Amino acid sequence: MSVPEVIPIRHEPDHRTSTIGRWQGGQFFASVTAAFPEGWSGDDWQSQKRWCAVLHHFDGAGRHLNSLIQFTGTTADGERKAIDAARLLLAEWLDALPERQYQDITIAPFEVRFEGALFGLVVEEDVDEEEDDEEEDDGVWAEFYPDGLGFKAPWHGCYDT
């Protein structure tokens, strides 16, 4: 089974997909998450770990329309303060979505880069030369960045972390 054109994501209240659903303009995936700039290195990870509010918009068919992303602080600046600020901002954005309903969604892979960090649902593949033909798709999945949610066959909407 290959990666579907649109990937189902199950709404799970009180878990990491609690703020996904549909609204008058289509579908949405919202979260408070931490992002590291691509290619960062060094021991000072606290100043590189940036907390943010994220709201991705999709049309009814699951195609990415746009993303609202705002960093609210780093772990070095105070993790709790940055998370709380991101939660407040995200609540404002969600409240502004007309006819918002939290529910399952199906979205197509997409990528957005914001201030050096990757956001999106990206198809990934393990390259293993000793791969067994019967398990040819076991090494293919879709990863939601930077949230760290992995979706794979049988494509039922549940994620692995």
DACORPE-V100864 format. One line per field, one symbol per residue. phi: phi as a letter, one per 30 degrees, with the letter a starting at -180 (. if undefined). psi: psi as a letter, one per 30 degrees, with the letter a starting at -180 (. if undefined). A space follows every 10 residues. Layout:
phi = ???
psi = ???
This chain:
phi = .cdddbcdbd dbeibdcdcb lbbeckbbbb acbcbcdeid ajdddddcdc dacbbccbdd djddcabcbb dckcdddkdd dddddddddd ddddddddhd bdadbbbdea bbcbhiccbk ccdbbdcbdc ddedcdcdcb accccddicc caedhcjdcc c
psi = klklekkkkk kjkgafhfhl allegblljk lklkkkkkgl llfhfeffjk klkkjkklaf fgkkelkkkk kglleefjee eeeeeeeeee eeeeffjkhk kklllkllkl kkkjhgkkka jkklkkjjfg kkefhfgfgk lkkjkgfhkk klkghgfllk .
